[in-house]
Amino acid sequence: MSTYVYAITTASHPALPRGMGGVGEPARPVRVLEAGGLAAIVSDAPEGLRPKRRDLLAHQAVLSEAGTAGCVLPMRFGSIAPDDDTVTGVLTERADHYRERLRALEGRVEYNVKASHVEDAVLQRVMAENPEIRSLAEANRRSGGGGYQDKLRLGELVAAAVQAREADDAREIVHALEPYAAAVSDGPSSTGWLVNTSFLVDREAAEEFVTAVEQAREDLSHLELRVNGPLPPYSFVEPGPAEPASTTAGADTGAE
């Protein structure tokens, strides 16, 4: 049977509650595999696993329980290895790397920040910053809306200005928040978001980071900022002894 991997930690990590269940219906019992002074928190992998709410929450619950007792390297939802021997083999082979990651992530959490433009607000900002756009828009208004070519030209100018504004705003957000983070990781680009970035933050500095986000939200009122965290530091752990989630269950719990 395949092995579902939740996290990697040290062999000295405190034990999880007896009888704790993980993914699957019924829930597969969570257990620990040890090798090279490290431990992998695992269970049997149910067949046909999909990112259903019950299993997503079960995955997160195991990580939350393990994380309260000490640092863990969280695996994304759907991380599956062929068997237990594969897991212990990779723990042994990559022991130095995992120990380094555990040291680097000790006492730190992840915050994911996404940003998008508020359409009306960004259009007002673009108009205020660009005399050519203002002049053409006013000329079109005076002529009853303008001809086809005038409208097309105005649309092209506005689209180019908004696109340039997106790049500037993305840099400004990261620049504002980066001083409060130990590391920064850009997430995959997705339609509708001009920023999808994760920040590794010391737990003791979490309040400062959240305050900095609120200040950025106030300073950049033409943006919508969404913050998810504190999270396990998914974005700062290389793939572990399993296939990427995209090749198995096709989802993760890392930065939504």
Buried (B, 14 or more C-beta within 10 A) or exposed (E): EBBBBBBBBBEEBEEBEEEBBBBBEEBBEBBBBEBBEBBBBBBBBBEEBEBEEEBBEBBBBBBEBBBEEBBBBBBBBBBBBBEBEBBBBBBEEBBEEBBEBBEBBEEBBBBBBBBBBBEEBBBEBBBEEBEEBEEBBEEBEEEEEBEEEBEEBBEEBBEEBBEEBBEEBBEBBBEBBEEBBBBBBEBEEEEEBBBBBBBBBBEEBBEEBBEBBEEBBEEBEBBBBBBBBBBBBBBBBEEBBBBEBEEBBEBBBBBE
